[in-house]
Amino acid sequence: MNSFEKGKTKLFLGAIIVLGVFAIGFWTGEQQVVCEICPAQDINFSLFWEAYHQLRSSFVDKSKFDEKEIVYGAISGMVGSLEDPYTMFFPPEDAKRFIENVKGVFEGVGMEIGIRKNQLQVISPLEGTPAKEAGFRAGDMIIKVDNILTSDLTIDEAVDLIRGPRGTEVVLTIYRDDWKETKDIAVTRGVIEIPSLEWEILQATNDQGQNVDIAYLKLYQFSGKAGVDFNNAVLEILNSPAKKLILDLRNNPGGYLEIAQDIAGWFLEKGQTVVIEDFGTGEKRDYRAEGSGKLLDYTVVVLINEGSASGSEILAGALRDNRGILLIGEKSFGKGSVQEVQNLTGGSSLKITVAKWLTPSGQLITEVGLEPDIVVEITAEDYDEERDPQLDKAIEVIRDL
């Protein structure tokens, strides 16, 4: 789900389902301000303190006047003014849940959510979770959570509403493009343990009537465990008769950058660019393949859809730009920004967007996504009949390559 750690913790996951570097001074007395890093020469906080003292002296319900919550609210308001759904402030309890989510084990429904065109929606339901079993799909628009409209909610506020103890129920009001009206879907929360991948050997017959062995590998997310699992799977594939590989990144919401970079190293020559980090100041940083390249000789196609976000977009873009590998399916989500986590006093933290991802050819991912080379849509009827025309197309294409 969506993050990486190099000195500082950097993440590129879409808004995950749990849900300043700049500190506002805290007071120890009526008028004393303690702040070691306040840039007093740049910002005048007199309006803030004026409002604070007016509230403290005049607000009718003194029992609700919690100084710590006021500070948290002020920071949240400052963060919200940036209008970036991926820059968030986490008070201590939320920060704790966020770390649990990044580790891949938590309690909830098991979906990643994000905001696209000012609408909260499902990026992807995670495999083997209550959300997946309840029938949620990538692209579903979340209109209400337990009758609370989502239009005015931040991602972390929506996360707090959806998430909860296992065994409890939450009702999401969903709208899907091919529906005439919204539907309420009730889902019982559970303990979410996200799998990393699965693979198998598929057999097909090419145009010459020859049997072809195709390795099919579905990568669910880029967790820390996914790196080891991918290495083990590839070693088995290398010892199999298959010389062709379908890499399925559909509904993969991302995870650790290092894992995506390591996996790319199996497919690319050492030193080839995997992704470019653009800090918006003219400064850029290249992340390069460092692996064995043992899948360089394999014929590969990649499956993507609107649930493919962040790390899966990085990997798919790297394979297409460096090797011309075909992307099959539907346009990806378009989550290509870099988040960095800063730990704050008292257990709080800030997740800050510090850069954007570009594919090796310089294509921006954020709000754009990756267009497939071969577009194949899955209809509601396909879902109901458990058909997979995207995978069928990938088999058809790769068997004759």
C-alpha positions in Angstrom: 0.0 0.0 0.0 1.3 2.5 -0.8 5.4 3.8 0.8 9.1 3.6 1.2 11.8 4.4 3.7 15.2 5.8 3.0 16.3 7.8 6.0 12.9 9.5 6.0 9.8 7.5 5.3 8.5 8.2 1.8 5.3 6.9 0.6 3.5 6.8 -2.7 0.3 4.9 -1.8 -3.1 6.2 -2.7 -5.1 7.2 0.3 -5.2 4.1 2.4 -8.0 2.8 4.3 -6.8 3.7 7.9 -6.8 6.6 8.0 3.6 21.1 10.6 7.0 20.1 9.5 5.8 23.5 10.5 4.8 23.8 14.2 2.3 26.2 15.7 3.7 27.4 19.0 2.2 26.0 22.2 1.5 28.0 25.3 2.6 27.2 28.8 0.9 30.2 30.4 -1.7 32.7 29.5 0.5 34.5 27.0 3.8 32.7 26.8 4.7 31.0 23.5 7.2 28.2 23.3 8.3 27.5 19.7 11.9 26.6 18.8 11.4 26.5 15.0 8.8 29.2 14.3 9.9 31.4 11.4 8.7 34.6 13.2 10.2 36.9 10.6 8.0 35.4 7.9 4.7 34.7 9.5 2.7 36.8 12.0 0.7 34.5 14.3 -1.0 37.3 16.1 -4.4 36.6 14.4 -4.2 33.0 15.5 -3.5 34.0 19.1 -6.2 36.6 19.1 -8.7 34.1 17.9 -7.5 31.6 20.5 -7.9 34.0 23.4 -11.3 35.1 22.2 -12.5 31.5 22.1 -10.9 30.7 25.5 -12.6 33.7 27.1 -16.0 33.7 25.4 -16.9 30.1 24.2 -20.0 29.0 26.2 -19.1 25.4 26.7 -15.8 25.3 28.6 -15.8 21.5 28.8 -15.3 21.4 25.1 -12.2 23.7 25.2 -9.4 21.2 24.8 -6.1 22.9 24.0 -4.5 19.9 22.4 -7.5 19.3 20.1 -7.3 23.0 19.2 -3.7 22.6 18.1 -4.6 19.5 16.2 -7.5 21.3 14.5 -5.3 24.2 13.6 -2.7 22.0 12.0 -5.4 20.1 10.1 -6.8 23.3 8.8 -3.4 24.5 7.7 -2.8 21.2 5.9 -6.3 21.3 4.3 -5.7 24.7 2.9 -3.2 23.1 0.5 -6.0 21.1 -1.2 -3.8 18.1 -1.7 -5.7 14.9 -0.7 -2.4 13.0 0.0 -0.9 15.6 2.4 -2.3 14.7 5.8 -1.9 15.4 9.5 -2.2 12.4 11.8 -2.8 13.0 15.6 -1.1 10.3 17.7 -3.9 7.6 17.4 -4.3 8.2 13.7 -0.5 8.1 13.2 -0.4 4.7 15.0 -3.2 3.3 12.8 -1.4 4.6 9.7 1.8 2.7 10.6 -0.3 -0.4 11.1 -1.9 0.0 7.7 1.5 0.4 6.0 2.7 -2.8 7.6 -0.3 -4.5 5.8 -2.2 -5.8 8.9 -5.1 -3.9 10.3 -8.9 -4.0 11.0 -11.3 -2.6 8.5 -13.0 -3.5 5.2 -9.9 -3.8 3.0 -10.0 -1.2 0.3 -7.9 1.7 -0.8 -9.7 5.0 -1.4 -8.7 8.2 -3.2 -10.2 11.4 -4.5 -10.6 11.9 -8.2 -12.3 14.9 -9.7 -13.3 15.9 -6.1 -15.2 12.6 -5.6 -14.2 10.0 -3.1 -13.9 6.6 -4.8 -12.5 3.1 -4.5 -9.0 2.8 -5.9 -9.1 -0.9 -5.4 -10.7 -3.5 -3.1 -7.9 -5.6 -1.7 -7.8 -9.3 -2.4 -9.2 -11.7 0.2 -10.9 -8.9 2.2 -14.5 -8.1 3.2 -14.6 -5.3 0.6 -13.7 -7.7 -2.2 -16.2 -10.3 -1.0 -18.9 -7.6 -0.8 -18.5 -6.8 -4.5 -16.8 -3.4 -4.4 -14.9 -2.5 -7.6 -12.2 -0.1 -8.7 -13.8 3.2 -9.7 -16.9 2.9 -7.4 -17.9 6.3 -6.1 -18.5 6.5 -2.4 -21.4 8.9 -1.9 -22.1 8.2 1.8 -20.6 6.3 4.7 -23.4 5.3 7.2 -25.6 8.1 5.8 -22.8 10.7 6.1 -22.2 12.5 2.8 -18.6 12.2 1.7 -18.5 15.4 -0.4 -17.2 17.5 2.5 -14.9 14.9 4.0 -11.1 14.6 3.7 -9.7 11.2 2.9 -8.6 10.7 6.5 -12.0 11.6 7.8 -13.6 9.1 5.4 -11.0 6.5 6.5 -12.0 7.1 10.1 -15.6 6.5 9.3 -15.1 3.3 7.2 -12.5 1.8 9.4 -13.4 0.1 12.7 -13.2 -3.0 14.8 -13.7 -6.4 13.2 -17.2 -7.8 13.4 -18.8 -4.4 13.2 -20.8 -3.3 10.1 -20.5 -0.2 7.9 -22.9 0.8 5.1 -21.4 2.5 2.0 -23.7 4.2 -0.5 -22.1 3.6 -3.9 -22.6 4.8 -7.4 -21.2 3.0 -10.4 -21.0 4.4 -14.0 -23.4 1.8 -15.4 -26.0 2.1 -12.6 -29.1 4.2 -12.8 -29.1 5.0 -9.1 -27.0 4.6 -6.0 -26.9 1.4 -3.9 -26.2 0.7 -0.3 -23.7 -2.0 0.3 -23.3 -3.3 3.9 -19.9 -4.8 4.8 -18.7 -6.4 8.0 -15.2 -5.3 9.0 -12.5 -7.8 9.6 -8.8 -8.3 10.2 -7.1 -7.4 6.9 -4.0 -9.3 6.0 -3.0 -8.4 2.4 -1.5 -11.1 0.3 1.4 -10.2 -2.0 1.0 -12.3 -5.1 -0.1 -15.6 -6.7 1.1 -17.3 -9.9 0.4 -20.2 -12.2 1.3 -21.7 -15.6 -1.3 -21.2 -18.3 -1.4 -23.1 -21.5 -2.5 -21.8 -24.9 -2.3 -22.8 -28.5 -0.7 -20.3 -31.0 -1.7 -19.7 -34.6 0.7 -22.5 -35.7 -1.1 -25.0 -33.5 1.7 -25.2 -31.1 1.1 -25.4 -27.3 2.6 -22.4 -25.4 3.3 -22.3 -21.7 2.7 -18.9 -20.2 3.5 -17.8 -16.7 0.7 -15.7 -15.2 1.8 -13.7 -12.1 -0.7 -11.4 -10.3 1.0 -8.9 -8.0 -1.5 -7.6 -5.4 0.7 -4.9 -3.8 4.2 -3.8 -3.1 4.5 -4.7 0.6 7.9 -5.5 2.2 6.9 -9.2 1.9 6.1 -8.9 -1.8 9.8 -8.5 -2.7 10.7 -11.9 -1.2 7.6 -13.6 -2.6 8.3 -12.2 -6.0 11.9 -13.4 -6.0 10.7 -16.9 -5.0 8.0 -17.0 -7.6 10.4 -15.9 -10.4 13.0 -18.5 -9.5 10.2 -21.1 -9.9 9.1 -19.6 -13.2 12.7 -19.6 -14.5 12.8 -23.4 -13.8 9.5 -23.9 -15.6 9.0 -24.5 -19.3 7.3 -21.0 -19.7 9.2 -18.3 -21.6 6.4 -15.9 -21.7 5.0 -13.9 -18.8 1.7 -12.0 -18.1 2.3 -9.6 -15.2 -1.1 -8.6 -13.7 -1.1 -5.3 -11.9 -4.8 -4.7 -11.9 -6.2 -3.4 -8.6 -2.7 -3.1 -7.3 -2.7 0.2 -5.2 1.1 0.5 -4.7 3.4 0.2 -1.7 7.1 0.5 -1.1 9.2 2.1 -3.9 12.2 -0.1 -3.2 10.0 -3.2 -3.9 8.8 -1.8 -7.2 12.4 -0.9 -8.1 13.7 -4.3 -7.1 11.0 -6.1 -9.2 11.8 -3.9 -12.2 15.4 -5.1 -11.9 14.3 -8.6 -12.9 12.9 -7.2 -16.3 15.4 -4.4 -17.1 19.1 -4.0 -17.8 21.1 -2.8 -14.8 21.2 1.0 -14.8 18.0 1.6 -16.8 15.7 4.2 -15.3 12.7 2.9 -13.4 11.2 6.2 -12.4 12.1 9.9 -12.1 11.3 11.9 -8.9 10.5 15.5 -9.8 10.6 17.9 -6.8 9.0 20.8 -8.8 12.1 23.1 -8.3 14.1 21.8 -11.3 15.7 19.2 -9.1 15.1 15.6 -10.3 16.3 12.2 -9.1 16.5 9.0 -11.1 15.8 5.6 -9.6 17.5 2.9 -11.6 17.3 -0.9 -12.0 19.8 -2.8 -9.9 18.6 -6.4 -10.3 19.8 -9.4 -12.2 17.7 -8.8 -15.4 17.0 -12.5 -15.6 13.6 -11.9 -17.2 15.1 -9.8 -20.0 14.7 -12.6 -22.5 11.1 -13.3 -21.5 8.2 -12.0 -23.7 6.0 -10.0 -21.3 2.7 -8.2 -21.4 1.2 -6.2 -18.5 -2.4 -5.9 -17.4 -3.6 -2.6 -15.8 -6.9 -1.0 -14.9 -8.2 2.0 -13.0 -7.3 0.2 -9.7 -3.6 0.2 -10.8 -2.0 3.1 -8.8 1.3 4.4 -7.7 3.8 1.6 -7.5 2.0 -0.5 -10.2 2.0 2.6 -12.5 5.7 3.1 -11.9 6.5 -0.5 -12.8 4.2 -0.6 -15.8 5.6 2.7 -17.1 9.2 1.5 -16.6 8.5 -1.7 -18.6 6.8 0.1 -21.4 9.3 2.9 -21.7 12.4 0.8 -21.5 11.3 -2.4 -23.4 8.2 -1.4 -25.3 6.2 -4.0 -23.3 2.5 -3.7 -24.1 0.0 -2.6 -21.5 -3.5 -4.2 -21.8 -6.7 -3.3 -20.1 -8.0 0.1 -18.9 -6.4 3.5 -18.0 -4.7 3.4 -14.6 -5.7 5.6 -11.7 -3.1 8.3 -11.9 -1.6 8.5 -8.4 2.0 9.6 -9.1 3.0 11.8 -6.2 5.6 11.2 -3.5 4.8 11.5 0.2 7.3 11.9 3.0 6.3 11.2 6.6 7.7 13.6 9.3 7.2 12.6 12.9 6.1 15.4 15.2 6.1 16.0 18.9 3.8 13.8 21.0 3.4 11.0 18.5 1.7 13.0 15.7 3.0 12.9 12.2 2.6 14.7 8.9 2.5 13.0 5.5 3.6 15.6 3.0 3.6 15.5 -0.8 7.2 16.4 -1.7 7.5 15.4 -5.3 5.8 13.8 -8.3 6.7 10.7 -10.3 7.6 10.7 -14.0 8.0 7.6 -16.1 11.4 7.1 -17.7 10.3 8.9 -20.8 9.2 11.9 -18.7 5.5 11.2 -18.7 3.6 12.7 -15.6 1.5 10.1 -13.8 -0.4 12.3 -11.3 -4.0 12.9 -12.5 -3.1 11.5 -15.9 -2.5 7.8 -15.5 -1.2 5.4 -18.1 -3.2 4.7 -21.2 -3.1 1.0 -22.3 -1.8 0.1 -25.7 -4.7 -2.3 -26.1 -7.9 -1.1 -24.5 -10.2 -3.9 -23.1 -13.0 -3.1 -20.8 -14.8 -5.4 -18.4 -18.6 -5.0 -18.4 -21.0 -5.6 -15.5 -22.1 -8.7 -17.3 -18.5 -9.9 -17.5 -18.3 -9.5 -13.7 -21.6 -11.3 -13.1 -20.5 -14.2 -15.4 -17.0 -14.2 -13.9 -15.4 -13.6 -17.3 -12.1 -11.9 -17.7 -11.8 -10.5 -21.3 -8.7 -8.6 -20.3 -6.8 -11.7 -19.3 -8.2 -13.5 -22.4 -6.8 -10.7 -24.6 -3.4 -10.8 -22.9 -3.2 -14.6 -23.5 -4.2 -14.0 -27.2 -1.6 -11.4 -27.7 1.3 -13.0 -25.9 0.9 -16.5 -27.3 1.8 -15.2 -30.8 4.5 -12.7 -29.8 
